[in-house]
Structure formats: structure tokens, C-alpha cells
Amino acid sequence: MIKVNVVTIYEGIADQPEQGVLLPNGQVLVHADDQFGLYNANERGGVYYINLDADSTDYLNGSPSSFFDLVTA
């Protein structure tokens, strides 16, 4: 896992870059609104983009057990 810059796109608007963690499977772990989320992302120019307009699936889905499984795998 490595720390990367992440930009989230929602309703066509890109947020300011924030830090996230790139997982070996290509998904990105981010923290927002006091919660963690795990999303698919596309890399361009060293920045990872989470496009919530195209795919808003949060693979953690607010489940603490999923988060523990993720960090202990």
C-alpha cells in the first residue's frame, strides 16, 4: 500500500486533491466526513481519480468488519 493523491468527481465537479491509500488491487482507500471509503479509481499523471458519477460503489459500505479485514489481509 502506498499514499497517493486522489481527486473525487461528483456531479461533474472535481474536488481538491486529498491523500488516500492505493491498495494492490488498484482500489483507493479515502477518508471523508469521519468515515473511510474504498473505491475504484483511475490513474492519470500520478493522480488517482474516483468518479462517483460513473461508479459510486463504496466497497467498505460503512462496515467496520470490512475495514478490519482490509487492513489485516
N, CA, C and O atoms as a GROMACS GRO file, in nm:
protein
  292
    1MET      N    1   0.085  -0.117   0.000
    1MET     CA    2   0.000   0.000   0.000
    1MET      C    3   0.090   0.124   0.000
    1MET      O    4   0.192   0.129   0.068
    2ILE      N    5   0.048   0.223  -0.079
    2ILE     CA    6   0.123   0.349  -0.084
    2ILE      C    7   0.028   0.468  -0.078
    2ILE      O    8  -0.088   0.458  -0.119
    3LYS      N    9   0.079   0.580  -0.026
    3LYS     CA   10   0.000   0.702  -0.018
    3LYS      C   11   0.000   0.769  -0.154
    3LYS      O   12   0.104   0.782  -0.217
    4VAL      N   13  -0.119   0.812  -0.200
    4VAL     CA   14  -0.133   0.875  -0.331
    4VAL      C   15  -0.223   0.997  -0.321
    4VAL      O   16  -0.296   1.014  -0.223
    5ASN      N   17  -0.218   1.082  -0.423
    5ASN     CA   18  -0.311   1.194  -0.435
    5ASN      C   19  -0.437   1.146  -0.505
    5ASN      O   20  -0.430   1.077  -0.606
    6VAL      N   21  -0.552   1.185  -0.450
    6VAL     CA   22  -0.681   1.139  -0.501
    6VAL      C   23  -0.771   1.260  -0.526
    6VAL      O   24  -0.778   1.352  -0.445
    7VAL      N   25  -0.839   1.258  -0.640
    7VAL     CA   26  -0.940   1.359  -0.672
    7VAL      C   27  -1.072   1.286  -0.689
    7VAL      O   28  -1.082   1.190  -0.765
    8THR      N   29  -1.175   1.334  -0.619
    8THR     CA   30  -1.308   1.276  -0.630
    8THR      C   31  -1.393   1.364  -0.721
    8THR      O   32  -1.395   1.486  -0.707
    9ILE      N   33  -1.463   1.300  -0.813
    9ILE     CA   34  -1.552   1.371  -0.906
    9ILE      C   35  -1.695   1.333  -0.872
    9ILE      O   36  -1.729   1.215  -0.867
   10TYR      N   37  -1.779   1.434  -0.849
   10TYR     CA   38  -1.920   1.412  -0.818
   10TYR      C   39  -2.003   1.519  -0.886
   10TYR      O   40  -1.975   1.638  -0.872
   11GLU      N   41  -2.105   1.477  -0.958
   11GLU     CA   42  -2.190   1.567  -1.036
   11GLU      C   43  -2.107   1.655  -1.127
   11GLU      O   44  -2.134   1.774  -1.144
   12GLY      N   45  -2.004   1.594  -1.187
   12GLY     CA   46  -1.920   1.663  -1.284
   12GLY      C   47  -1.819   1.760  -1.226
   12GLY      O   48  -1.745   1.824  -1.300
   13ILE      N   49  -1.814   1.771  -1.093
   13ILE     CA   50  -1.723   1.866  -1.029
   13ILE      C   51  -1.613   1.788  -0.957
   13ILE      O   52  -1.640   1.695  -0.881
   14ALA      N   53  -1.489   1.828  -0.982
   14ALA     CA   54  -1.374   1.764  -0.919
   14ALA      C   55  -1.339   1.837  -0.790
   14ALA      O   56  -1.323   1.959  -0.789
   15ASP      N   57  -1.327   1.761  -0.680
   15ASP     CA   58  -1.284   1.817  -0.552
   15ASP      C   59  -1.135   1.846  -0.555
   15ASP      O   60  -1.064   1.807  -0.648
   16GLN      N   61  -1.090   1.915  -0.454
   16GLN     CA   62  -0.946   1.940  -0.436
   16GLN      C   63  -0.877   1.807  -0.408
   16GLN      O   64  -0.936   1.718  -0.346
   17PRO      N   65  -0.754   1.791  -0.452
   17PRO     CA   66  -0.682   1.666  -0.424
   17PRO      C   67  -0.668   1.642  -0.274
   17PRO      O   68  -0.650   1.736  -0.196
   18GLU      N   69  -0.677   1.517  -0.236
   18GLU     CA   70  -0.657   1.476  -0.098
   18GLU      C   71  -0.570   1.351  -0.100
   18GLU      O   72  -0.544   1.295  -0.206
   19GLN      N   73  -0.526   1.308   0.016
   19GLN     CA   74  -0.444   1.189   0.021
   19GLN      C   75  -0.531   1.066   0.044
   19GLN      O   76  -0.630   1.071   0.117
   20GLY      N   77  -0.490   0.958  -0.018
   20GLY     CA   78  -0.555   0.830   0.001
   20GLY      C   79  -0.449   0.722  -0.001
   20GLY      O   80  -0.329   0.750  -0.012
   21VAL      N   81  -0.494   0.598   0.010
   21VAL     CA   82  -0.402   0.485   0.010
   21VAL      C   83  -0.437   0.394  -0.107
   21VAL      O   84  -0.550   0.346  -0.117
   22LEU      N   85  -0.340   0.372  -0.194
   22LEU     CA   86  -0.358   0.282  -0.308
   22LEU      C   87  -0.333   0.140  -0.263
   22LEU      O   88  -0.226   0.109  -0.209
   23LEU      N   89  -0.429   0.054  -0.285
   23LEU     CA   90  -0.418  -0.088  -0.249
   23LEU      C   91  -0.364  -0.167  -0.368
   23LEU      O   92  -0.374  -0.121  -0.482
   24PRO      N   93  -0.309  -0.284  -0.343
   24PRO     CA   94  -0.253  -0.365  -0.452
   24PRO      C   95  -0.353  -0.399  -0.563
   24PRO      O   96  -0.313  -0.422  -0.677
   25ASN      N   97  -0.483  -0.402  -0.530
   25ASN     CA   98  -0.583  -0.436  -0.631
   25ASN      C   99  -0.626  -0.315  -0.714
   25ASN      O  100  -0.715  -0.328  -0.799
   26GLY      N  101  -0.565  -0.197  -0.692
   26GLY     CA  102  -0.596  -0.078  -0.770
   26GLY      C  103  -0.704   0.009  -0.709
   26GLY      O  104  -0.729   0.119  -0.760
   27GLN      N  105  -0.770  -0.036  -0.603
   27GLN     CA  106  -0.870   0.046  -0.536
   27GLN      C  107  -0.799   0.145  -0.443
   27GLN      O  108  -0.684   0.126  -0.405
   28VAL      N  109  -0.872   0.253  -0.408
   28VAL     CA  110  -0.817   0.358  -0.324
   28VAL      C  111  -0.900   0.370  -0.198
   28VAL      O  112  -1.023   0.376  -0.203
   29LEU      N  113  -0.831   0.375  -0.083
   29LEU     CA  114  -0.894   0.396   0.046
   29LEU      C  115  -0.884   0.544   0.078
   29LEU      O  116  -0.775   0.601   0.079
   30VAL      N  117  -0.999   0.608   0.106
   30VAL     CA  118  -1.002   0.750   0.136
   30VAL      C  119  -1.079   0.773   0.266
   30VAL      O  120  -1.151   0.685   0.314
   31HIS      N  121  -1.060   0.892   0.322
   31HIS     CA  122  -1.128   0.930   0.445
   31HIS      C  123  -1.201   1.062   0.420
   31HIS      O  124  -1.140   1.159   0.376
   32ALA      N  125  -1.330   1.064   0.447
   32ALA     CA  126  -1.410   1.186   0.431
   32ALA      C  127  -1.530   1.179   0.525
   32ALA      O  128  -1.585   1.072   0.550
   33ASP      N  129  -1.568   1.294   0.577
   33ASP     CA  130  -1.684   1.301   0.667
   33ASP      C  131  -1.676   1.199   0.780
   33ASP      O  132  -1.775   1.134   0.813
   34ASP      N  133  -1.558   1.186   0.839
   34ASP     CA  134  -1.534   1.095   0.953
   34ASP      C  135  -1.561   0.949   0.920
   34ASP      O  136  -1.592   0.870   1.010
   35GLN      N  137  -1.550   0.912   0.793
   35GLN     CA  138  -1.570   0.773   0.751
   35GLN      C  139  -1.463   0.735   0.649
   35GLN      O  140  -1.409   0.821   0.578
   36PHE      N  141  -1.435   0.607   0.643
   36PHE     CA  142  -1.348   0.555   0.539
   36PHE      C  143  -1.432   0.502   0.425
   36PHE      O  144  -1.543   0.454   0.446
   37GLY      N  145  -1.378   0.512   0.303
   37GLY     CA  146  -1.443   0.456   0.186
   37GLY      C  147  -1.339   0.388   0.098
   37GLY      O  148  -1.223   0.428   0.096
   38LEU      N  149  -1.382   0.288   0.026
   38LEU     CA  150  -1.294   0.214  -0.064
   38LEU      C  151  -1.358   0.215  -0.202
   38LEU      O  152  -1.468   0.165  -0.220
   39TYR      N  153  -1.288   0.274  -0.300
   39TYR     CA  154  -1.346   0.297  -0.431
   39TYR      C  155  -1.251   0.252  -0.542
   39TYR      O  156  -1.130   0.244  -0.524
   40ASN      N  157  -1.310   0.224  -0.658
   40ASN     CA  158  -1.231   0.204  -0.779
   40ASN      C  159  -1.180   0.341  -0.823
   40ASN      O  160  -1.248   0.442  -0.805
   41ALA      N  161  -1.062   0.344  -0.880
   41ALA     CA  162  -1.003   0.471  -0.923
   41ALA      C  163  -0.925   0.449  -1.052
   41ALA      O  164  -0.879   0.339  -1.081
   42ASN      N  165  -0.910   0.557  -1.127
   42ASN     CA  166  -0.830   0.556  -1.250
   42ASN      C  167  -0.714   0.653  -1.232
   42ASN      O  168  -0.732   0.764  -1.183
   43GLU      N  169  -0.595   0.610  -1.271
   43GLU     CA  170  -0.476   0.692  -1.256
   43GLU      C  171  -0.447   0.770  -1.385
   43GLU      O  172  -0.449   0.714  -1.494
   44ARG      N  173  -0.421   0.899  -1.369
   44ARG     CA  174  -0.376   0.983  -1.480
   44ARG      C  175  -0.272   1.080  -1.426
   44ARG      O  176  -0.300   1.159  -1.336
   45GLY      N  177  -0.154   1.073  -1.481
   45GLY     CA  178  -0.048   1.166  -1.442
   45GLY      C  179  -0.010   1.158  -1.296
   45GLY      O  180   0.027   1.259  -1.236
   46GLY      N  181  -0.017   1.039  -1.237
   46GLY     CA  182   0.020   1.022  -1.098
   46GLY      C  183  -0.088   1.057  -0.997
   46GLY      O  184  -0.066   1.047  -0.876
   47VAL      N  185  -0.206   1.098  -1.046
   47VAL     CA  186  -0.320   1.130  -0.959
   47VAL      C  187  -0.427   1.024  -0.983
   47VAL      O  188  -0.450   0.983  -1.097
   48TYR      N  189  -0.492   0.981  -0.876
   48TYR     CA  190  -0.598   0.880  -0.886
   48TYR      C  191  -0.733   0.950  -0.877
   48TYR      O  192  -0.758   1.028  -0.786
   49TYR      N  193  -0.819   0.920  -0.974
   49TYR     CA  194  -0.949   0.984  -0.983
   49TYR      C  195  -1.058   0.884  -0.948
   49TYR      O  196  -1.066   0.775  -1.005
   50ILE      N  197  -1.143   0.924  -0.853
   50ILE     CA  198  -1.261   0.846  -0.817
   50ILE      C  199  -1.379   0.919  -0.880
   50ILE      O  200  -1.413   1.029  -0.837
   51ASN      N  201  -1.440   0.859  -0.980
   51ASN     CA  202  -1.553   0.922  -1.048
   51ASN      C  203  -1.682   0.863  -0.994
   51ASN      O  204  -1.727   0.757  -1.038
   52LEU      N  205  -1.742   0.934  -0.897
   52LEU     CA  206  -1.865   0.885  -0.835
   52LEU      C  207  -1.984   0.892  -0.929
   52LEU      O  208  -2.085   0.825  -0.906
   53ASP      N  209  -1.974   0.971  -1.035
   53ASP     CA  210  -2.081   0.977  -1.134
   53ASP      C  211  -2.088   0.846  -1.214
   53ASP      O  212  -2.196   0.804  -1.255
   54ALA      N  213  -1.974   0.783  -1.235
   54ALA     CA  214  -1.968   0.659  -1.313
   54ALA      C  215  -1.979   0.535  -1.225
   54ALA      O  216  -2.038   0.435  -1.267
   55ASP      N  217  -1.922   0.540  -1.103
   55ASP     CA  218  -1.922   0.423  -1.014
   55ASP      C  219  -1.914   0.473  -0.871
   55ASP      O  220  -1.807   0.512  -0.824
   56SER      N  221  -2.027   0.472  -0.801
   56SER     CA  222  -2.030   0.523  -0.664
   56SER      C  223  -2.024   0.411  -0.559
   56SER      O  224  -2.053   0.434  -0.442
   57THR      N  225  -1.987   0.291  -0.601
   57THR     CA  226  -1.982   0.178  -0.509
   57THR      C  227  -1.872   0.198  -0.405
   57THR      O  228  -1.755   0.211  -0.439
   58ASP      N  229  -1.912   0.199  -0.278
   58ASP     CA  230  -1.817   0.202  -0.168
   58ASP      C  231  -1.801   0.058  -0.121
   58ASP      O  232  -1.892   0.000  -0.064
   59TYR      N  233  -1.685   0.001  -0.146
   59TYR     CA  234  -1.664  -0.140  -0.119
   59TYR      C  235  -1.649  -0.170   0.030
   59TYR      O  236  -1.649  -0.287   0.070
   60LEU      N  237  -1.635  -0.067   0.112
   60LEU     CA  238  -1.641  -0.088   0.257
   60LEU      C  239  -1.783  -0.077   0.307
   60LEU      O  240  -1.822  -0.145   0.402
   61ASN      N  241  -1.861   0.008   0.242
   61ASN     CA  242  -2.003   0.025   0.272
   61ASN      C  243  -2.030   0.048   0.420
   61ASN      O  244  -2.130  -0.001   0.474
   62GLY      N  245  -1.941   0.122   0.486
   62GLY     CA  246  -1.962   0.156   0.626
   62GLY      C  247  -1.952   0.040   0.722
   62GLY      O  248  -1.993   0.051   0.838
   63SER      N  249  -1.899  -0.071   0.677
   63SER     CA  250  -1.892  -0.191   0.760
   63SER      C  251  -1.757  -0.197   0.832
   63SER      O  252  -1.653  -0.214   0.768
   64PRO      N  253  -1.757  -0.184   0.965
   64PRO     CA  254  -1.630  -0.192   1.038
   64PRO      C  255  -1.558  -0.325   1.017
   64PRO      O  256  -1.435  -0.327   1.011
   65SER      N  257  -1.630  -0.433   1.005
   65SER     CA  258  -1.563  -0.562   0.986
   65SER      C  259  -1.492  -0.566   0.850
   65SER      O  260  -1.385  -0.627   0.840
   66SER      N  261  -1.549  -0.503   0.747
   66SER     CA  262  -1.482  -0.497   0.617
   66SER      C  263  -1.352  -0.419   0.626
   66SER      O  264  -1.253  -0.454   0.563
   67PHE      N  265  -1.354  -0.311   0.706
   67PHE     CA  266  -1.233  -0.231   0.723
   67PHE      C  267  -1.125  -0.313   0.793
   67PHE      O  268  -1.009  -0.310   0.753
   68PHE      N  269  -1.162  -0.384   0.898
   68PHE     CA  270  -1.064  -0.467   0.969
   68PHE      C  271  -1.010  -0.576   0.878
   68PHE      O  272  -0.890  -0.606   0.881
   69ASP      N  273  -1.096  -0.636   0.796
   69ASP     CA  274  -1.049  -0.738   0.701
   69ASP      C  275  -0.949  -0.678   0.603
   69ASP      O  276  -0.850  -0.742   0.567
   70LEU      N  277  -0.975  -0.556   0.561
   70LEU     CA  278  -0.888  -0.488   0.465
   70LEU      C  279  -0.749  -0.465   0.522
   70LEU      O  280  -0.649  -0.495   0.456
   71VAL      N  281  -0.741  -0.412   0.643
   71VAL     CA  282  -0.611  -0.375   0.698
   71VAL      C  283  -0.536  -0.492   0.759
   71VAL      O  284  -0.417  -0.480   0.789
   72THR      N  285  -0.602  -0.606   0.778
   72THR     CA  286  -0.533  -0.721   0.834
   72THR      C  287  -0.505  -0.828   0.730
   72THR      O  288  -0.451  -0.933   0.763
   73ALA      N  289  -0.543  -0.802   0.604
   73ALA     CA  290  -0.522  -0.902   0.498
   73ALA      C  291  -0.376  -0.915   0.463
   73ALA      O  292  -0.341  -0.994   0.375
   0.00000   0.00000   0.00000
